[in-house]
Amino acid sequence: MPGDWCVETFENAPLQIIDGDRGTNYPNQTEFSAAGHCLFLNAGNVTTTGFRFSDCAFITAEKDALLRKGKLVRNDVVLTTRGTVGNAAYFDDSVPFDNIRINSGMVILRAQTPALHPRYLYLFVRSALFHAQVSALRTGSAQPQLPIQDINRIEIPIPPSDEQHAIAHILGTLDDKIELNRRMNETLVAMTRALFKSWFVDFDPVRAKVAGRDPGLPKSLADLFPDSFEDSELGEIPKGWRVCFIRDLTSNIQYGFTQSASSDLVGPRFLRITDIQGGKVDWSTVPYCEVTPEEHERYSLKPGDVLVARTGASTGENIYLSYAPDAVFASYLVRFQFPDLANARLVVAFMRTQAYFEYVAGGIGGSAQPNASAQVLAGAQLVVPTPSIARMFSDLVVPLDLSIVANAHESRTLTALRDTLLPKLISGELRIEDAKRVIHDPPGQAAGE
């Protein structure tokens, strides 16, 4: 460690450790709502990668005013201290909520500037150096905990202020770009879902034409939509469109194969159910497997494939491959292939809707170990437009898919770079100028990731 750095315990470092309010005014379940004045954090909101706001609970301004402790201010760090001990998030200006409180399983770490840079503190609590100390200190096997008295014992290296700022800037820039890519991808996914719902669920262009209104589309596109409805087994649908089972549109429905996964590069990637999360795959974490040439040919993934989980809690989870690395797929996945790739994109857009997930849930019942056959997964019905409209939908959303892939690939590269630099910068092993050179000429990434 450089000679001008010092090491302090959290107890003596220039920071405050702030607990939440645990008194009689602590909110109960009846006082939470899906929207409101103050976000009251739960364990799912603070993850290994920062804040996640997919499941939020709020309290009223009146309830917020009754609580004494645990209110965040900008640039605070939130640290989980019970259950998932050691998760952290940074309350910077990118967080879309002004009023946030921690729950009883968290603490606030508040840096005292200028002696300690807030983002440097956040980077430290994400480092291996911090987590090694947490692992040694946390107590309780059934419900791990990290009391404040133990947090106070954690040691933090503190460089001079200008180096803290430089480290925070270098790594913060990488974090900001990764976060920007994540938000861009969320927006692109939302755009696809909104377009599918407008055209194929709500039938907005058709309803506009029926009502004599402008559909708000270019004329060449608006002309493709009919101006009337007709009855079907699913109710009223645009005239000339049809109701199909998913299986009616496929050319191949195929189960994957059983093989052992390996972290070593012994063959192609081996896609499993656990690798598919929310319609996405992080290919950098997908393991490998050994295959024969015949198995590789039979189970190799292709662009346009749709993969659906057929067992476990993720039954019905699915993904569309706008591109495919060198990979094969496991036995608990079902592959759907389509002679018309426009129909593939339409089907998977339908498979990402609540209607499809509810259909799958109804098909598998309430068994302890859900299981759905390919016949069940392919038995859902959807409304299929004319081929010209299906192609237009595909032409509009596939470029969005490819942008999502490119953003995710860039983020994986940046994440690997950040995770390489973080422990070296925090420990002083790598100095600022050397880090700048690494960022200027970052290492490449293996093909297919």
TACOR-V418517 format. One record per residue. N is the residue number from 1. RES is the residue in three letters. PHI is phi in whole degrees, 0 to 359 (none if undefined). NEAR is the number of other ideal C-beta (glycine too) atoms within 12 Angstrom. Layout:
BEGIN
n: (N | N)
res: (RES | RES)
phi: (PHI | PHI)
near: (NEAR | NEAR)
END
This chain:
BEGIN
n: (1 | 2 | 3 | 4 | 5 | 6 | 7 | 8 | 9 | 10 | 11 | 12 | 13 | 14 | 15 | 16 | 17 | 18 | 19 | 20 | 21 | 22 | 23 | 24 | 25 | 26 | 27 | 28 | 29 | 30 | 31 | 32 | 33 | 34 | 35 | 36 | 37 | 38 | 39 | 40 | 41 | 42 | 43 | 44 | 45 | 46 | 47 | 48 | 49 | 50 | 51 | 52 | 53 | 54 | 55 | 56 | 57 | 58 | 59 | 60 | 61 | 62 | 63 | 64 | 65 | 66 | 67 | 68 | 69 | 70 | 71 | 72 | 73 | 74 | 75 | 76 | 77 | 78 | 79 | 80 | 81 | 82 | 83 | 84 | 85 | 86 | 87 | 88 | 89 | 90 | 91 | 92 | 93 | 94 | 95 | 96 | 97 | 98 | 99 | 100 | 101 | 102 | 103 | 104 | 105 | 106 | 107 | 108 | 109 | 110 | 111 | 112 | 113 | 114 | 115 | 116 | 117 | 118 | 119 | 120 | 121 | 122 | 123 | 124 | 125 | 126 | 127 | 128 | 129 | 130 | 131 | 132 | 133 | 134 | 135 | 136 | 137 | 138 | 139 | 140 | 141 | 142 | 143 | 144 | 145 | 146 | 147 | 148 | 149 | 150 | 151 | 152 | 153 | 154 | 155 | 156 | 157 | 158 | 159 | 160 | 161 | 162 | 163 | 164 | 165 | 166 | 167 | 168 | 169 | 170 | 171 | 172 | 173 | 174 | 175 | 176 | 177 | 178 | 179 | 180 | 181 | 182 | 183 | 184 | 185 | 186 | 187 | 188 | 189 | 190 | 191 | 192 | 193 | 194 | 195 | 196 | 197 | 198 | 199 | 200 | 201 | 202 | 203 | 204 | 205 | 206 | 207 | 208 | 209 | 210 | 211 | 212 | 213 | 214 | 215 | 216 | 217 | 218 | 219 | 220 | 221 | 222 | 223 | 224 | 225 | 226 | 227 | 228 | 229 | 230 | 231 | 232 | 233 | 234 | 235 | 236 | 237 | 238 | 239 | 240 | 241 | 242 | 243 | 244 | 245 | 246 | 247 | 248 | 249 | 250 | 251 | 252 | 253 | 254 | 255 | 256 | 257 | 258 | 259 | 260 | 261 | 262 | 263 | 264 | 265 | 266 | 267 | 268 | 269 | 270 | 271 | 272 | 273 | 274 | 275 | 276 | 277 | 278 | 279 | 280 | 281 | 282 | 283 | 284 | 285 | 286 | 287 | 288 | 289 | 290 | 291 | 292 | 293 | 294 | 295 | 296 | 297 | 298 | 299 | 300 | 301 | 302 | 303 | 304 | 305 | 306 | 307 | 308 | 309 | 310 | 311 | 312 | 313 | 314 | 315 | 316 | 317 | 318 | 319 | 320 | 321 | 322 | 323 | 324 | 325 | 326 | 327 | 328 | 329 | 330 | 331 | 332 | 333 | 334 | 335 | 336 | 337 | 338 | 339 | 340 | 341 | 342 | 343 | 344 | 345 | 346 | 347 | 348 | 349 | 350 | 351 | 352 | 353 | 354 | 355 | 356 | 357 | 358 | 359 | 360 | 361 | 362 | 363 | 364 | 365 | 366 | 367 | 368 | 369 | 370 | 371 | 372 | 373 | 374 | 375 | 376 | 377 | 378 | 379 | 380 | 381 | 382 | 383 | 384 | 385 | 386 | 387 | 388 | 389 | 390 | 391 | 392 | 393 | 394 | 395 | 396 | 397 | 398 | 399 | 400 | 401 | 402 | 403 | 404 | 405 | 406 | 407 | 408 | 409 | 410 | 411 | 412 | 413 | 414 | 415 | 416 | 417 | 418 | 419 | 420 | 421 | 422 | 423 | 424 | 425 | 426 | 427 | 428 | 429 | 430 | 431 | 432 | 433 | 434 | 435 | 436 | 437 | 438 | 439 | 440 | 441 | 442 | 443 | 444 | 445 | 446 | 447 | 448 | 449)
res: (MET | PRO | GLY | ASP | TRP | CYS | VAL | GLU | THR | PHE | GLU | ASN | ALA | PRO | LEU | GLN | ILE | ILE | ASP | GLY | ASP | ARG | GLY | THR | ASN | TYR | PRO | ASN | GLN | THR | GLU | PHE | SER | ALA | ALA | GLY | HIS | CYS | LEU | PHE | LEU | ASN | ALA | GLY | ASN | VAL | THR | THR | THR | GLY | PHE | ARG | PHE | SER | ASP | CYS | ALA | PHE | ILE | THR | ALA | GLU | LYS | ASP | ALA | LEU | LEU | ARG | LYS | GLY | LYS | LEU | VAL | ARG | ASN | ASP | VAL | VAL | LEU | THR | THR | ARG | GLY | THR | VAL | GLY | ASN | ALA | ALA | TYR | PHE | ASP | ASP | SER | VAL | PRO | PHE | ASP | ASN | ILE | ARG | ILE | ASN | SER | GLY | MET | VAL | ILE | LEU | ARG | ALA | GLN | THR | PRO | ALA | LEU | HIS | PRO | ARG | TYR | LEU | TYR | LEU | PHE | VAL | ARG | SER | ALA | LEU | PHE | HIS | ALA | GLN | VAL | SER | ALA | LEU | ARG | THR | GLY | SER | ALA | GLN | PRO | GLN | LEU | PRO | ILE | GLN | ASP | ILE | ASN | ARG | ILE | GLU | ILE | PRO | ILE | PRO | PRO | SER | ASP | GLU | GLN | HIS | ALA | ILE | ALA | HIS | ILE | LEU | GLY | THR | LEU | ASP | ASP | LYS | ILE | GLU | LEU | ASN | ARG | ARG | MET | ASN | GLU | THR | LEU | VAL | ALA | MET | THR | ARG | ALA | LEU | PHE | LYS | SER | TRP | PHE | VAL | ASP | PHE | ASP | PRO | VAL | ARG | ALA | LYS | VAL | ALA | GLY | ARG | ASP | PRO | GLY | LEU | PRO | LYS | SER | LEU | ALA | ASP | LEU | PHE | PRO | ASP | SER | PHE | GLU | ASP | SER | GLU | LEU | GLY | GLU | ILE | PRO | LYS | GLY | TRP | ARG | VAL | CYS | PHE | ILE | ARG | ASP | LEU | THR | SER | ASN | ILE | GLN | TYR | GLY | PHE | THR | GLN | SER | ALA | SER | SER | ASP | LEU | VAL | GLY | PRO | ARG | PHE | LEU | ARG | ILE | THR | ASP | ILE | GLN | GLY | GLY | LYS | VAL | ASP | TRP | SER | THR | VAL | PRO | TYR | CYS | GLU | VAL | THR | PRO | GLU | GLU | HIS | GLU | ARG | TYR | SER | LEU | LYS | PRO | GLY | ASP | VAL | LEU | VAL | ALA | ARG | THR | GLY | ALA | SER | THR | GLY | GLU | ASN | ILE | TYR | LEU | SER | TYR | ALA | PRO | ASP | ALA | VAL | PHE | ALA | SER | TYR | LEU | VAL | ARG | PHE | GLN | PHE | PRO | ASP | LEU | ALA | ASN | ALA | ARG | LEU | VAL | VAL | ALA | PHE | MET | ARG | THR | GLN | ALA | TYR | PHE | GLU | TYR | VAL | ALA | GLY | GLY | ILE | GLY | GLY | SER | ALA | GLN | PRO | ASN | ALA | SER | ALA | GLN | VAL | LEU | ALA | GLY | ALA | GLN | LEU | VAL | VAL | PRO | THR | PRO | SER | ILE | ALA | ARG | MET | PHE | SER | ASP | LEU | VAL | VAL | PRO | LEU | ASP | LEU | SER | ILE | VAL | ALA | ASN | ALA | HIS | GLU | SER | ARG | THR | LEU | THR | ALA | LEU | ARG | ASP | THR | LEU | LEU | PRO | LYS | LEU | ILE | SER | GLY | GLU | LEU | ARG | ILE | GLU | ASP | ALA | LYS | ARG | VAL | ILE | HIS | ASP | PRO | PRO | GLY | GLN | ALA | ALA | GLY | GLU)
phi: (none | 305 | 294 | 268 | 267 | 234 | 238 | 232 | 288 | 303 | 298 | 257 | 287 | 283 | 206 | 251 | 250 | 245 | 275 | 277 | 281 | 248 | 278 | 292 | 271 | 304 | 293 | 260 | 301 | 289 | 264 | 266 | 219 | 285 | 209 | 167 | 284 | 231 | 287 | 253 | 296 | 243 | 301 | 288 | 278 | 238 | 245 | 292 | 245 | 114 | 290 | 222 | 246 | 281 | 223 | 245 | 233 | 236 | 240 | 284 | 298 | 295 | 291 | 303 | 293 | 280 | 274 | 266 | 236 | 89 | 264 | 282 | 238 | 305 | 78 | 287 | 249 | 259 | 233 | 280 | 234 | 214 | 79 | 277 | 291 | 100 | 291 | 217 | 214 | 242 | 270 | 264 | 290 | 283 | 286 | 277 | 241 | 274 | 247 | 222 | 236 | 273 | 266 | 285 | 256 | 217 | 226 | 257 | 254 | 243 | 290 | 261 | 277 | 271 | 295 | 226 | 283 | 302 | 287 | 298 | 300 | 299 | 297 | 298 | 288 | 262 | 275 | 296 | 299 | 292 | 291 | 296 | 290 | 298 | 300 | 284 | 259 | 294 | 237 | 87 | 278 | 290 | 224 | 304 | 222 | 226 | 295 | 301 | 298 | 277 | 303 | 299 | 274 | 294 | 258 | 235 | 286 | 238 | 286 | 304 | 304 | 294 | 286 | 302 | 299 | 294 | 297 | 298 | 291 | 297 | 285 | 295 | 297 | 295 | 300 | 297 | 291 | 298 | 294 | 298 | 298 | 298 | 292 | 300 | 293 | 299 | 294 | 295 | 296 | 296 | 297 | 297 | 296 | 295 | 294 | 299 | 297 | 296 | 279 | 244 | 243 | 272 | 55 | 303 | 298 | 291 | 297 | 297 | 293 | 299 | 276 | 77 | 262 | 288 | 292 | 76 | 239 | 305 | 303 | 298 | 278 | 301 | 294 | 286 | 273 | 290 | 242 | 202 | 242 | 217 | 282 | 210 | 294 | 259 | 101 | 287 | 228 | 303 | 298 | 91 | 273 | 220 | 257 | 230 | 282 | 306 | 298 | 293 | 261 | 269 | 252 | 202 | 235 | 216 | 280 | 282 | 234 | 269 | 201 | 272 | 278 | 220 | 281 | 274 | 282 | 255 | 174 | 287 | 299 | 237 | 284 | 238 | 303 | 295 | 276 | 257 | 229 | 59 | 78 | 228 | 227 | 267 | 296 | 292 | 256 | 285 | 286 | 249 | 204 | 272 | 222 | 280 | 303 | 292 | 295 | 298 | 292 | 285 | 249 | 294 | 284 | 232 | 303 | 95 | 293 | 242 | 250 | 230 | 287 | 243 | 207 | 80 | 296 | 267 | 308 | 97 | 300 | 209 | 209 | 254 | 263 | 287 | 215 | 224 | 286 | 288 | 207 | 238 | 232 | 276 | 292 | 271 | 248 | 245 | 260 | 249 | 239 | 231 | 293 | 246 | 295 | 296 | 291 | 301 | 292 | 294 | 296 | 290 | 297 | 294 | 293 | 270 | 271 | 298 | 300 | 289 | 296 | 291 | 300 | 297 | 301 | 292 | 283 | 261 | 71 | 253 | 292 | 296 | 240 | 305 | 206 | 230 | 283 | 300 | 297 | 293 | 298 | 266 | 266 | 286 | 257 | 218 | 272 | 247 | 280 | 294 | 305 | 294 | 287 | 300 | 294 | 295 | 301 | 298 | 299 | 280 | 263 | 298 | 301 | 294 | 302 | 292 | 295 | 298 | 299 | 296 | 296 | 295 | 297 | 297 | 295 | 297 | 296 | 294 | 296 | 298 | 294 | 299 | 291 | 284 | 283 | 306 | 294 | 288 | 286 | 295 | 273 | 85 | 295 | 246 | 270 | 301 | 297 | 294 | 296 | 298 | 292 | 296 | 293 | 294 | 228 | 292 | 293 | 282 | 232 | 299 | 298 | 87 | 257)
near: (21 | 19 | 8 | 15 | 24 | 23 | 21 | 23 | 22 | 36 | 18 | 19 | 29 | 26 | 35 | 25 | 37 | 27 | 30 | 32 | 27 | 19 | 14 | 10 | 20 | 25 | 32 | 12 | 11 | 10 | 21 | 25 | 18 | 12 | 14 | 23 | 23 | 32 | 37 | 39 | 42 | 32 | 25 | 21 | 34 | 41 | 22 | 19 | 21 | 28 | 36 | 24 | 25 | 12 | 18 | 24 | 30 | 27 | 35 | 22 | 14 | 14 | 25 | 27 | 16 | 20 | 31 | 17 | 24 | 35 | 31 | 38 | 23 | 22 | 29 | 37 | 44 | 45 | 44 | 38 | 40 | 29 | 22 | 26 | 34 | 37 | 35 | 38 | 40 | 40 | 38 | 25 | 15 | 22 | 28 | 14 | 28 | 17 | 26 | 38 | 43 | 41 | 34 | 25 | 32 | 44 | 42 | 41 | 43 | 32 | 36 | 22 | 20 | 15 | 21 | 34 | 33 | 35 | 36 | 44 | 43 | 38 | 43 | 43 | 44 | 36 | 33 | 20 | 27 | 35 | 25 | 17 | 27 | 33 | 17 | 17 | 27 | 27 | 19 | 15 | 8 | 8 | 15 | 22 | 26 | 37 | 22 | 24 | 18 | 27 | 38 | 23 | 22 | 39 | 28 | 39 | 33 | 33 | 32 | 22 | 22 | 15 | 28 | 37 | 22 | 28 | 41 | 35 | 23 | 36 | 41 | 33 | 23 | 33 | 33 | 24 | 24 | 30 | 29 | 19 | 27 | 30 | 21 | 22 | 29 | 24 | 18 | 30 | 28 | 18 | 22 | 35 | 25 | 22 | 29 | 36 | 22 | 24 | 39 | 37 | 28 | 18 | 32 | 25 | 33 | 34 | 24 | 22 | 25 | 20 | 15 | 9 | 15 | 13 | 26 | 16 | 23 | 14 | 13 | 12 | 20 | 22 | 17 | 28 | 35 | 25 | 22 | 18 | 22 | 21 | 13 | 19 | 14 | 25 | 14 | 19 | 29 | 35 | 21 | 21 | 32 | 24 | 24 | 28 | 25 | 35 | 25 | 22 | 35 | 30 | 20 | 22 | 30 | 28 | 26 | 34 | 28 | 18 | 27 | 18 | 28 | 17 | 14 | 12 | 18 | 16 | 25 | 34 | 38 | 42 | 41 | 35 | 33 | 22 | 32 | 35 | 18 | 20 | 34 | 30 | 39 | 26 | 32 | 25 | 23 | 36 | 27 | 29 | 32 | 20 | 29 | 15 | 13 | 11 | 22 | 22 | 14 | 19 | 35 | 29 | 37 | 29 | 22 | 32 | 39 | 46 | 44 | 46 | 39 | 38 | 31 | 22 | 18 | 30 | 33 | 39 | 36 | 40 | 42 | 43 | 38 | 33 | 26 | 29 | 31 | 25 | 37 | 40 | 46 | 36 | 26 | 35 | 43 | 40 | 41 | 42 | 32 | 33 | 15 | 23 | 31 | 28 | 35 | 39 | 39 | 44 | 43 | 42 | 41 | 43 | 37 | 34 | 27 | 15 | 23 | 34 | 27 | 14 | 27 | 35 | 23 | 18 | 25 | 27 | 14 | 9 | 14 | 10 | 15 | 27 | 24 | 36 | 21 | 30 | 17 | 28 | 41 | 36 | 24 | 35 | 24 | 36 | 39 | 32 | 35 | 26 | 21 | 20 | 35 | 35 | 22 | 28 | 39 | 33 | 20 | 27 | 35 | 30 | 18 | 31 | 35 | 20 | 23 | 35 | 30 | 20 | 28 | 34 | 29 | 25 | 33 | 30 | 26 | 32 | 31 | 25 | 30 | 34 | 26 | 25 | 35 | 34 | 25 | 26 | 42 | 41 | 26 | 26 | 19 | 26 | 23 | 26 | 14 | 19 | 32 | 20 | 14 | 24 | 27 | 12 | 11 | 22 | 15 | 12 | 20 | 18 | 13 | 22 | 27)
END
